[in-house]
Amino acid sequence: MIPKPHRASIVYYVADIARTERFYNDTLGIALTRMEGAEPYWLQGSLDQGLDIIFFEMEGSRGSSPALIFDLAEGGIDDVVAALVAHGVTIVTPVSEAPGGWSADFLDPDGFGLGLYQSGDKPRSLKG
């Protein structure tokens, strides 16, 4: 069994990041913060129940957005992906660089896209 993620984010790929920012900030009252590290910037906000919403301006297609991303608190993304493979899980995108860290994408048994994210300050493997 892989380690239980400590929090999750829903990631959306949007056509117009400024329009998205206005809608969520002004219409829904959800404070979004501009984050640097991707072009243009990306937006991140948190809901009271500890769920983050993240927006990237990029082309998305049905099935690729929104995506549920699990945050790995302790690191070890390479180990988690290896454990998923050992359980027969389809890996869509192997561990690769992401803003501020590492990410990987995989499918659940019904073909829904899920992802992992790990901060770059954590070790990619916990095996010594």
Secondary structure, DSSP 8 states (H G I E B T S, - for coil): -----SEEEEEEEES-HHHHHHIIIIIS----EEE-SSSS-EEEEE-TTS-EEEEEES---BTTBSEEEEE-SS--HHHHHHHHHHTT--EEEEEEEETTEEEEEEE-TT--EEEEEEETTS-S----
